[in-house]
Amino acid sequence: MQVTATALPEVLELIPKRVADARGYFSETWNSKSLAQVGIDLSFCQDNESFSARKGTLRGLHIQAPPNAQDKLVRVVAGAILDVAVDIRESSANYGKWVGVELSAAKGNQIFVPQGFLHGFVTLTPDTHVIYKCSAFYAPQSELSVRWDDPVLGIDWGVQTDQIILSRKDEQALSVSELGALLKCGAVA
Ligand SMILES: Cc1cn([C@H]2C[C@H](O)[C@@H](COP(=O)(O)OP(=O)(O)O[C@H]3O[C@@H](C)C(=O)[C@@H](O)[C@H]3O)O2)c(=O)[nH]c1=O
């Protein structure tokens, strides 16, 4: 497995080996021992899949507050996405900084998004399937959503604004400063 740190060193791009033969390929897409060797020593408890029919579907930016914070290991099994992680750890020198990694079924690459980071993605293809492992269970009472287009973050999603498709929840998301205030006063858990 090839592991590359991104501009935010805690966010990693992983490319598991594919062993090709006349039939196609075989790949170990998750192996707890190999991940522990690169510092991701977690027990994942939930696997998720989302399907997005249209290109430009944007899911995010999401996070679950402690004690339900989640680490996520994300990959694409059909199509391609730009996957984005934003560091919102209060004590971090990188607070408010983001990275984007293009994930595709063709490349088979993955992104590791740790606790303390907002996560979101936009689909670059129609009929896109994304699957990801989470280290904590879904806890809707702890869930927070931050605006994808918060000017403080200035994320370049690489997609024309008029092509973006959002859920109602994401249309009504908080600004990153509102999120910071909520987390600081412990209003969400
Ligand atoms: C996230 C989640 C949602 N749901 C339900 C709630 C709702 O009825 C339906 C759709 O939920 P959402 O609109 O939140 O789905 P979505 O916008 O795809 O949310 C996901 O976005 C990406 C970027 C993430 O990082 C994930 O953690 C998650 O927040 O599925 C679960 O049952 N379990 C879950 O773990």
The ligand as a Gaussian input file, in Angstrom:
#p B3LYP/6-31G(d) Opt

LIG

0 1
 C      -24.632000       9.529000       7.924000
 C      -25.840000       8.611000       8.166000
 C      -27.079000       8.953000       7.691000
 N      -28.134000       8.147000       7.910000
 C      -29.464000       8.542000       7.386000
 C      -29.952000       9.917000       7.817000
 C      -30.746000      10.381000       6.611000
 O      -32.074000       9.893000       6.713000
 C      -30.078000       9.700000       5.432000
 C      -29.144000      10.635000       4.648000
 O      -28.247000      11.227000       5.568000
 P      -27.342000      12.451000       5.179000
 O      -28.136000      13.443000       4.403000
 O      -26.667000      12.948000       6.419000
 O      -26.267000      11.772000       4.206000
 P      -24.918000      12.409000       3.629000
 O      -25.154000      13.823000       3.262000
 O      -24.398000      11.489000       2.611000
 O      -23.987000      12.395000       4.929000
 C      -22.668000      11.898000       4.887000
 O      -21.855000      12.868000       4.229000
 C      -20.476000      12.536000       4.178000
 C      -19.759000      13.698000       3.536000
 C      -19.901000      12.130000       5.467000
 O      -18.759000      12.424000       5.821000
 C      -20.745000      11.219000       6.304000
 O      -20.242000      11.094000       7.615000
 C      -22.185000      11.667000       6.330000
 O      -22.295000      12.869000       7.094000
 O      -29.359000       8.607000       5.956000
 C      -28.006000       6.976000       8.622000
 O      -29.003000       6.211000       8.832000
 N      -26.787000       6.602000       9.088000
 C      -25.689000       7.378000       8.883000
 O      -24.554000       7.003000       9.318000

